[in-house]
Amino acid sequence: MASFRHVPCAPCVNESERIAIECLTARLTNVASGPWILLSNLNHSVSIQHPSDEIDGVLIGPPGVVVIEVKHWDQDNLKRGVEDAAELLNAKAKRVRGKIPPGIDPGFVEGRFLLTRGQLRLAKQAPVRGIRFFGVPESAELAGITAPARLSADEIERIAPTG
């Protein structure tokens, strides 16, 4: 049985984040591959001169690293301009990639939106600026639990700043 560990770096700031954590925890607790580590509400900065951004979630597991942005959006929100939010998420993913220890290759560190309003199924929707969208029922797809493993258990532990 694989292990799953949730590391809250700060308290949830809204109900959507709490829902997302519960959903990912439920999906990943009994997954055959692992370990999986979910860092939630991680303050992350480019340098000490720049203010920190809050990253809703960083999921680290055998398939690699995923940066998660949680939104309480529905289908109507996706009809409006989401390009700016996608660009911000891309920037966060790039910063997370830059903090991975040398010698570990997680592959492409992708940003993904998890939308918590309703029971949306969005995995087949076209990406916006390379960012894919997932609804709560698709949390297993968001995590990539069926994707091939890239990272060993040791590499997963070394990536997560939990100690």
C-alpha positions as CSV (number, residue, x, y, z in Angstrom):
1,M,0.0,0.0,0.0
2,A,1.3,3.4,-0.9
3,S,1.7,6.2,1.5
4,F,0.0,9.6,1.3
5,R,1.0,12.6,3.4
6,H,-0.6,16.0,3.5
7,V,1.7,18.8,4.7
8,P,-0.3,22.0,5.5
9,C,2.2,24.8,5.1
10,A,-0.5,27.3,6.2
11,P,-4.2,27.1,7.1
12,C,-6.8,26.9,4.3
13,V,-8.0,30.4,3.4
14,N,-11.4,29.3,2.0
15,E,-13.8,26.4,1.7
16,S,-12.7,25.6,-1.8
17,E,-9.2,24.8,-0.6
18,R,-10.6,22.6,2.2
19,I,-12.7,20.7,-0.3
20,A,-9.7,20.2,-2.7
21,I,-7.5,18.8,0.1
22,E,-10.2,16.4,1.2
23,C,-10.8,15.3,-2.4
24,L,-7.1,14.7,-3.1
25,T,-6.6,13.0,0.2
26,A,-9.5,10.6,-0.5
27,R,-8.2,9.8,-4.0
28,L,-4.6,9.3,-3.0
29,T,-4.8,7.5,0.3
30,N,-5.2,4.1,-1.2
31,V,-3.4,4.4,-4.5
32,A,-1.1,1.5,-5.3
33,S,1.8,3.7,-6.4
34,G,3.5,6.1,-4.0
35,P,4.5,7.8,-1.9
36,W,2.5,10.9,-2.5
37,I,3.0,14.2,-0.8
38,L,0.6,17.2,-1.0
39,L,1.9,20.5,0.2
40,S,-1.0,23.0,0.7
41,N,-0.9,26.7,1.0
42,L,2.8,27.0,0.3
43,N,4.3,30.5,0.4
44,H,6.7,30.7,-2.4
45,S,8.9,33.5,-3.5
46,V,11.4,34.1,-6.3
47,S,13.8,35.9,-4.0
48,I,13.8,37.8,-0.7
49,Q,13.2,41.0,-2.6
50,H,9.9,39.8,-3.9
51,P,6.7,39.1,-1.9
52,S,5.6,35.5,-1.6
53,D,2.9,34.0,-3.7
54,E,0.6,31.5,-2.1
55,I,0.5,28.2,-4.0
56,D,-2.7,26.4,-3.2
57,G,-1.1,22.9,-3.7
58,V,2.0,21.1,-4.9
59,L,1.4,17.4,-5.4
60,I,4.5,15.3,-5.6
61,G,4.2,11.6,-6.6
62,P,5.7,9.0,-8.8
63,P,4.6,10.7,-12.1
64,G,6.2,14.0,-11.1
65,V,5.2,17.3,-9.7
66,V,1.9,19.2,-10.2
67,V,1.2,22.7,-9.1
68,I,-2.5,23.1,-8.2
69,E,-4.6,26.2,-8.3
70,V,-7.9,25.8,-6.6
71,K,-10.8,27.9,-7.8
72,H,-14.5,28.0,-6.8
73,W,-15.4,28.4,-10.5
74,D,-18.1,26.8,-12.6
75,Q,-18.6,26.5,-16.4
76,D,-19.6,30.2,-16.7
77,N,-16.3,31.3,-15.3
78,L,-14.5,29.4,-18.0
79,K,-16.3,31.4,-20.7
80,R,-14.8,34.6,-19.4
81,G,-11.1,35.4,-19.7
82,V,-9.1,33.0,-17.7
83,E,-5.8,33.7,-19.6
84,D,-4.4,35.9,-16.8
85,A,-5.1,33.2,-14.2
86,A,-3.5,30.6,-16.4
87,E,-0.4,32.8,-16.9
88,L,0.0,33.3,-13.1
89,L,-0.3,29.5,-12.6
90,N,2.4,28.9,-15.3
91,A,4.7,31.4,-13.5
92,K,4.1,29.5,-10.2
93,A,4.9,26.2,-11.8
94,K,8.1,27.5,-13.3
95,R,9.2,28.8,-9.8
96,V,8.4,25.4,-8.2
97,R,10.5,23.7,-11.0
98,G,13.4,26.0,-10.2
99,K,13.4,24.9,-6.5
100,I,13.7,21.1,-7.2
101,P,17.0,19.8,-6.0
102,P,19.7,19.3,-8.6
103,G,20.0,15.8,-10.0
104,I,16.3,15.1,-9.8
105,D,14.3,15.2,-13.1
106,P,10.6,15.4,-12.5
107,G,9.9,16.1,-16.1
108,F,7.6,19.0,-17.0
109,V,6.2,20.6,-13.9
110,E,2.6,21.4,-14.9
111,G,0.1,23.8,-13.4
112,R,-3.5,22.5,-13.2
113,F,-6.7,24.1,-12.1
114,L,-9.0,22.2,-9.7
115,L,-12.5,23.7,-9.9
116,T,-14.6,23.0,-6.8
117,R,-18.0,24.4,-7.7
118,G,-20.4,21.6,-8.7
119,Q,-19.5,18.2,-10.2
120,L,-17.8,19.5,-13.3
121,R,-15.9,17.2,-15.7
122,L,-13.4,19.2,-17.5
123,A,-10.4,17.0,-18.2
124,K,-11.2,16.8,-21.9
125,Q,-11.6,20.6,-22.3
126,A,-9.0,22.4,-24.3
127,P,-6.1,23.8,-22.2
128,V,-5.7,27.6,-21.8
129,R,-2.1,28.7,-22.1
130,G,-1.1,25.1,-21.6
131,I,-3.1,24.8,-18.3
132,R,-5.6,22.1,-18.0
133,F,-8.8,22.2,-15.9
134,F,-10.3,19.4,-13.7
135,G,-13.4,19.2,-11.7
136,V,-13.7,17.6,-8.2
137,P,-14.7,14.2,-9.7
138,E,-11.6,14.2,-11.8
139,S,-9.1,14.5,-9.0
140,A,-7.4,11.2,-9.8
141,E,-6.8,12.4,-13.4
142,L,-5.5,15.7,-12.0
143,A,-3.0,13.8,-9.9
144,G,-2.0,11.5,-12.8
145,I,-2.3,8.3,-10.8
146,T,-2.1,6.2,-13.9
147,A,0.8,8.0,-15.5
148,P,4.2,6.2,-15.7
149,A,6.5,6.8,-12.7
150,R,9.4,9.2,-13.1
151,L,10.3,9.7,-9.5
152,S,11.5,7.2,-6.9
153,A,10.3,7.4,-3.3
154,D,13.6,8.9,-2.2
155,E,13.4,11.6,-4.9
156,I,9.8,12.4,-3.8
157,E,10.9,12.9,-0.2
158,R,13.9,15.0,-1.3
159,I,11.7,17.4,-3.4
160,A,9.2,18.0,-0.6
161,P,10.4,20.7,1.8
162,T,8.9,19.1,4.9
163,G,11.8,18.7,7.2
